[in-house]
Amino acid sequence: MDGLDHTGLVTDLDTNYSLGQPELHVVPDRKKATERGVSIASIAQSIEAMIGGVLVGTYEKGGHRYDIRLKLEESRADPRSKVKSLFVRNNRGELIPLSDLVTMEEKESMVSIWRSNRERSITIYANVKAGESQQKALLAAQDLAKKILPPAYHVALTGSSQTFAESLQSLVWVLLLGIIVAYMVLASQFNSFIDPLSVLMALPFSISGALVALYLTHRSINIYSVIGLILLMGIVKKNSILLVDFTNQVREKGEASVRQALLTACPIRLRPILMTSVATIAGAVPSALAIGPGAESRIPMAIAVIGGVIFSTLLTLYVVPCFYSVMSRFERKKERKDPSLQQ
């Protein structure tokens, strides 16, 4: 907790580890007990009878069975005096004062013992300081734990920290799975394995644009910004789809080369690409400028969308035609013959 406090990343540090409950430890002296002929079990049974009682038998009445519990009479006397007043029998039947066989120590103990995954645990709570990243705070806590904790101890994420780590990992898998599914759908729609690659070329620029926008606005990569990246996967592909699909239509209509088809298609598709991009950016601006409750979740998502759309739109107009022109060399040429001409 001291180390986290000095990092300046968190505030409101607290823990469920609370000492201060007085506890009397009665420790048997095994050497003296052996010399007097007293077993450790007899000592433990005597102290148990004093504190909680010992079950010595049962009896039945009215169809019910009741326990018979032997316990020292309740009193407000000091527990130490109670222990000193007890006697135990040795193996010769002699009564031996319990105070001659044990030592008593008063120590502070935990008010309650907490467990996590069947292990004793101590939980540390903290809130992330305004303007700081939760991921950065978690990394700092884990680094401190590796340096400070003994080998027998380990640190584990719980609560919102665990949810954050699991959600972030799941969203990354969703992002990768979305790219694979998008390629499969585009391949079936274009009936080609090459054209979907040209369409997906917009994705790296959208991600880089979103990261640059988050950096410039001092926002972190969190769950909400990753959701914005996933949203970009569906938004930025439409520019490339408009361009690639119309270029294919131009090539199918005539004998135009790939270069000529691109020079024809790009100026025509420029207007709808800019219209849809500007509309998307304009729709995300209110969320990026939001204030009030919940703004911390909407702002990173909106900024990621705005940065990704701007970068992908500007670079897609140059990179996608170039990539399409290069990849067209690997297209499988199909000879189409008219049966009527052959006859």
Helices and strands as residue ranges (DSSP letters): H 2-7, E 10-15, E 19-28, H 30-36, H 40-51, E 54-61, E 64-70, H 79-84, E 87-89, E 95-97, G 98-100, E 102-110, E 115-116, E 119-120, E 124-128, H 134-148, H 159-190, H 195-200, H 202-216, H 223-235, H 237-253, H 258-288, H 295-327, G 328-330, H 339-342
